Amino acid sequence: MKEMYSVAIIGAGPSGLTAAIYLSRAGYRTVVLEGQLIGGQVATIDRVDNYPGFAEGVTGMELASSLESQARRFGAEIKFAKVNSIKPGRPIILQTDAGEMMATAVLIASGAGYRHLGIPGEAEYSSHGVHYCATCDGAFYHDKDIIVVGGANTAVQEVIFLSKQVKHITMLVRSHLKADQVLKEELAKLIQAGKVTLLEGWHPLEMVGDGGKLTGIKASDGREERRLSCAGVFIFVGSEPSNGFVAGTKIQLDEAGRIVTGDNLMTDEPNIWACGDIRSGEIRQIVSAAGDGAAAAKHIDLHLFWTTVRWQNTK
């Protein structure tokens, strides 16, 4: 028998889990479907210093775990299942790798996945020397030389984290550092200590290896090319919306692939809402994602309440 829920939430990041807290607490049978990691990209962050309520900061994993525990406490079900497609209707049908599920309302909080460079060798050596998560894979490179590609806040944060484990880090930055000043100051200390070498104006051309594992990377500054030897490469060049499952629906996407919603966060498909990093216009901060999840939950609650009232009045 197919599982039937009041609300199915796609994605267990801060936005989806916050919505699950509100909706399950309001008495709706709520399921959160996550295909990868509870907490999403937040769970991979070494330290979060700008989330209110944590004076000394909090690890991403701790924050994700707290949100998960709170959602479960109010009765939300959290299942590891990748959503492959959604079929609008009454009810809405979700095809997942764990089977078919149904829901009266769906909230898309799928966030974004890691952006790839798209250069030769990247796919071949993925998980065999090429990585996108320092928290997940940094421990494999204890006392080894690595390369980090990227120059914004996330890249610098991950360099600071990785510097505690690896021998040396070479940073490849396509143009110049775009990180916050406090992060630049921390990076400067690592450069001065000889833990990090910063190469601004350099971009990767190709991942190279022996066929079994990565051995280095080819890079260029526009004038010359170099082959830089390393044990591993970590790539932090932004993210891409996780929106593949909306194909075939009327859900509108913006130029960046994020979901367009109305003021009530509903999409162009009835009874399907979106919140967090997947939603067009969201500023992509943890605290705003959580707020977006709460707002979506309240809109869904109000919509389901009045739908029930109208149905009862027609009896």
C-alpha positions as CSV (number, residue, x, y, z in Angstrom):
1,M,0.0,0.0,0.0
2,K,1.3,3.4,-1.0
3,E,2.2,5.8,1.9
4,M,-0.1,8.8,2.1
5,Y,1.0,12.0,3.9
6,S,-0.5,15.4,4.5
7,V,2.8,17.1,3.5
8,A,5.9,15.7,1.8
9,I,9.0,17.8,2.1
10,I,11.8,17.3,-0.4
11,G,15.1,18.0,1.2
12,A,16.4,17.8,4.8
13,G,18.4,21.0,5.0
14,P,17.7,23.9,7.5
15,S,14.7,25.1,5.4
16,G,13.1,21.7,5.0
17,L,13.7,20.6,8.6
18,T,12.4,23.9,10.0
19,A,9.2,23.5,7.9
20,A,8.9,19.9,9.2
21,I,9.1,21.2,12.8
22,Y,6.2,23.7,12.2
23,L,4.0,21.3,10.2
24,S,4.4,18.2,12.4
25,R,3.9,20.4,15.5
26,A,0.6,21.6,13.9
27,G,-0.5,18.0,13.6
28,Y,0.1,17.2,10.0
29,R,1.5,13.8,9.0
30,T,4.8,15.0,7.6
31,V,7.6,13.2,5.8
32,V,11.0,14.6,4.9
33,L,12.7,12.9,2.0
34,E,16.5,13.3,1.7
35,G,18.6,11.6,-0.9
36,Q,22.0,12.4,0.5
37,L,22.9,14.0,3.8
38,I,20.7,15.2,6.7
39,G,21.4,18.9,7.0
40,G,22.3,19.3,3.3
41,Q,25.4,21.3,2.6
42,V,25.2,22.9,6.1
43,A,26.2,19.5,7.6
44,T,29.5,19.7,5.7
45,I,30.6,23.1,7.2
46,D,33.3,22.9,9.9
47,R,31.9,25.8,11.9
48,V,28.9,28.2,11.6
49,D,29.5,31.5,13.3
50,N,26.6,33.6,12.0
51,Y,23.6,31.5,13.1
52,P,21.8,33.3,16.0
53,G,21.9,31.7,19.4
54,F,25.3,30.2,19.3
55,A,27.7,32.7,20.8
56,E,30.8,30.5,20.3
57,G,29.6,29.1,16.9
58,V,28.4,25.6,16.2
59,T,29.6,22.9,13.8
60,G,27.4,22.3,10.8
61,M,26.8,18.7,11.8
62,E,25.7,19.7,15.3
63,L,23.2,22.2,13.9
64,A,21.8,19.7,11.4
65,S,21.5,17.1,14.1
66,S,19.6,19.5,16.4
67,L,17.2,20.4,13.7
68,E,16.6,16.7,12.9
69,S,16.0,15.8,16.5
70,Q,13.5,18.7,17.0
71,A,11.6,17.7,13.9
72,R,11.5,14.0,15.0
73,R,10.3,15.1,18.5
74,F,7.1,16.5,17.0
75,G,6.5,13.4,14.9
76,A,8.0,14.2,11.5
77,E,9.2,11.1,9.6
78,I,12.6,11.5,7.9
79,K,13.4,9.0,5.2
80,F,16.5,8.5,3.0
81,A,14.9,8.5,-0.4
82,K,15.9,10.4,-3.6
83,V,12.9,11.9,-5.3
84,N,13.1,11.3,-9.1
85,S,9.8,12.9,-10.2
86,I,6.6,14.5,-8.9
87,K,3.2,14.2,-10.6
88,P,0.9,17.1,-9.7
89,G,-2.7,16.2,-8.8
90,R,-4.9,15.2,-5.9
91,P,-3.0,13.6,-4.4
92,I,0.4,14.5,-5.6
93,I,2.5,11.4,-6.5
94,L,6.2,11.3,-5.7
95,Q,8.4,8.7,-7.4
96,T,11.4,7.9,-5.2
97,D,14.1,5.3,-5.2
98,A,12.3,3.9,-2.1
99,G,9.0,3.5,-3.9
100,E,6.0,5.6,-4.7
101,M,4.5,8.0,-2.1
102,M,1.5,10.4,-2.1
103,A,0.8,13.7,-0.4
104,T,-1.8,16.3,-0.2
105,A,0.8,19.1,-0.3
106,V,4.5,19.1,-1.3
107,L,7.2,21.5,-0.2
108,I,10.3,21.6,-2.3
109,A,13.3,22.4,-0.1
110,S,15.9,20.5,-2.1
111,G,18.6,23.2,-2.0
112,A,21.6,23.0,-4.3
113,G,24.3,20.5,-5.1
114,Y,28.0,21.1,-5.6
115,R,29.0,22.8,-8.8
116,H,31.5,20.9,-10.9
117,L,34.3,22.4,-13.0
118,G,33.5,20.4,-16.1
119,I,37.1,19.8,-17.0
120,P,38.8,16.6,-18.3
121,G,39.5,14.1,-15.6
122,E,37.1,15.5,-13.1
123,A,34.4,12.9,-13.4
124,E,37.0,10.1,-13.9
125,Y,38.7,10.9,-10.6
126,S,35.7,11.9,-8.6
127,S,36.0,10.2,-5.1
128,H,39.5,9.0,-6.3
129,G,41.3,12.2,-5.6
130,V,38.6,14.8,-6.6
131,H,36.3,15.9,-3.8
132,Y,33.6,18.5,-3.0
133,C,33.2,18.1,0.8
134,A,36.1,18.8,3.2
135,T,34.3,17.4,6.3
136,C,33.5,14.2,4.5
137,D,36.9,13.5,2.9
138,G,39.5,15.7,4.4
139,A,40.7,13.0,6.9
140,F,41.9,10.9,3.9
141,Y,44.7,13.4,3.3
142,H,46.3,13.6,6.7
143,D,49.9,15.0,6.3
144,K,49.6,15.2,2.5
145,D,49.7,18.0,0.0
146,I,46.3,19.0,-1.6
147,I,44.9,21.7,-3.9
148,V,41.7,23.7,-3.3
149,V,39.9,25.3,-6.2
150,G,37.8,28.4,-5.3
151,G,38.2,31.8,-3.7
152,A,34.9,32.8,-2.1
153,N,33.8,32.3,1.5
154,T,33.2,28.6,1.4
155,A,36.6,27.8,-0.2
156,V,38.4,29.8,2.4
157,Q,36.4,28.3,5.3
158,E,37.2,24.8,4.0
159,V,40.9,25.7,3.6
160,I,41.0,26.8,7.2
161,F,39.4,23.5,8.2
162,L,41.6,21.3,6.0
163,S,44.8,23.1,7.2
164,K,44.4,21.3,10.5
165,Q,44.7,17.9,8.8
166,V,46.8,18.2,5.7
167,K,50.5,19.1,5.2
168,H,50.1,21.9,2.7
169,I,47.4,23.5,0.6
170,T,47.7,25.3,-2.7
171,M,44.7,27.5,-3.5
172,L,43.8,28.1,-7.1
173,V,41.7,31.3,-7.5
174,R,40.5,32.2,-11.0
175,S,40.6,35.9,-10.4
176,H,41.0,37.2,-6.8
177,L,39.8,36.3,-3.3
178,K,36.1,37.3,-2.7
179,A,35.9,36.1,0.9
180,D,34.8,38.2,3.9
181,Q,37.6,40.2,5.6
182,V,37.6,38.1,8.8
183,L,38.2,35.0,6.6
184,K,40.9,36.7,4.6
185,E,42.7,37.5,7.9
186,E,42.6,33.9,9.0
187,L,43.9,32.8,5.6
188,A,46.7,35.3,5.8
189,K,47.9,33.7,9.0
190,L,48.1,30.3,7.3
191,I,50.0,31.8,4.3
192,Q,52.5,33.4,6.7
193,A,52.9,30.1,8.5
194,G,53.7,28.3,5.2
195,K,50.6,26.1,5.4
196,V,48.9,27.7,2.3
197,T,50.1,29.0,-1.0
198,L,47.7,31.3,-2.8
199,L,47.8,31.4,-6.6
200,E,45.4,34.2,-7.8
201,G,44.6,34.4,-11.5
202,W,45.1,30.7,-12.0
203,H,42.4,28.3,-13.2
204,P,42.4,24.5,-13.6
205,L,42.5,22.9,-17.0
206,E,42.6,19.2,-16.4
207,M,42.8,16.6,-13.6
208,V,45.7,14.2,-14.2
209,G,46.4,10.8,-12.8
210,D,47.7,7.2,-13.4
211,G,44.2,5.9,-14.3
212,G,43.5,4.7,-10.8
213,K,44.1,7.7,-8.7
214,L,44.7,11.5,-9.1
215,T,48.3,12.6,-9.1
216,G,47.9,16.3,-9.9
217,I,46.2,19.1,-11.9
218,K,47.1,21.1,-14.9
219,A,46.5,24.9,-14.4
220,S,47.1,28.1,-16.3
221,D,47.3,31.8,-15.6
222,G,46.7,32.7,-19.2
223,R,50.4,33.0,-20.0
224,E,51.8,29.7,-18.9
225,E,50.6,26.2,-17.9
226,R,51.9,24.2,-14.9
227,R,51.3,20.7,-13.7
228,L,50.9,20.8,-9.9
229,S,51.4,17.6,-8.0
230,C,49.0,16.7,-5.2
231,A,47.3,13.9,-3.4
232,G,43.9,15.3,-3.8
233,V,41.8,18.2,-5.1
234,F,38.9,19.8,-3.3
235,I,36.5,22.0,-5.4
236,F,34.5,24.8,-3.9
237,V,33.1,26.9,-6.8
238,G,29.5,27.4,-5.8
239,S,26.4,25.3,-6.2
240,E,23.7,24.4,-8.6
241,P,19.9,24.0,-7.9
242,S,18.7,20.5,-7.3
243,N,15.7,20.7,-9.6
244,G,15.8,17.6,-11.8
245,F,12.6,16.1,-10.4
246,V,10.4,19.0,-11.5
247,A,10.8,18.2,-15.2
248,G,7.4,17.6,-16.8
249,T,5.5,19.9,-14.4
250,K,4.4,23.5,-14.8
251,I,6.8,24.7,-12.2
252,Q,8.6,27.8,-13.5
253,L,12.4,28.2,-13.1
254,D,14.4,31.4,-13.3
255,E,17.6,31.8,-15.3
256,A,19.7,30.2,-12.6
257,G,17.4,27.1,-12.4
258,R,15.8,28.1,-9.1
259,I,12.0,27.8,-8.6
260,V,9.8,30.9,-9.1
261,T,7.1,31.3,-6.5
262,G,4.4,33.7,-5.5
263,D,4.3,35.7,-2.3
264,N,2.8,32.7,-0.5
265,L,5.8,30.6,-1.8
266,M,3.5,28.4,-3.9
267,T,4.7,27.4,-7.3
268,D,2.7,27.4,-10.6
269,E,1.5,24.0,-9.6
270,P,-1.4,23.9,-7.1
271,N,-0.4,22.5,-3.6
272,I,3.3,22.6,-4.4
273,W,5.5,25.1,-2.6
274,A,9.2,25.9,-2.5
275,C,11.5,27.4,0.1
276,G,15.2,27.9,0.9
277,D,18.1,27.9,-1.6
278,I,16.0,26.3,-4.3
279,R,13.7,29.3,-4.4
280,S,14.3,32.2,-6.7
281,G,15.2,35.4,-4.7
282,E,16.3,33.6,-1.6
283,I,19.6,35.2,-0.2
284,R,21.1,31.8,0.5
285,Q,22.0,32.1,4.2
286,I,21.3,29.4,6.8
287,V,19.1,31.7,8.9
288,S,17.1,33.0,6.0
289,A,16.6,29.4,4.7
290,A,15.2,28.5,8.1
291,G,12.9,31.5,8.0
292,D,11.8,30.6,4.5
293,G,10.9,27.1,5.8
294,A,8.8,28.5,8.6
295,A,7.0,30.9,6.2
296,A,6.3,28.1,3.8
297,A,4.9,25.9,6.6
298,K,2.6,28.6,7.8
299,H,1.3,29.2,4.2
300,I,0.7,25.4,3.8
301,D,-1.0,25.2,7.1
302,L,-3.4,28.1,6.2
303,H,-4.1,26.6,2.8
304,L,-4.8,23.1,4.1
305,F,-7.0,24.6,6.9
306,W,-9.2,26.6,4.5
307,T,-9.3,23.7,2.0
308,T,-10.7,21.5,4.8
309,V,-13.2,24.2,5.8
310,R,-14.5,24.6,2.2
311,W,-14.8,20.8,1.8
312,Q,-16.8,20.5,5.0
313,N,-19.1,23.3,3.9
314,T,-19.9,21.5,0.7
315,K,-21.0,18.3,2.5
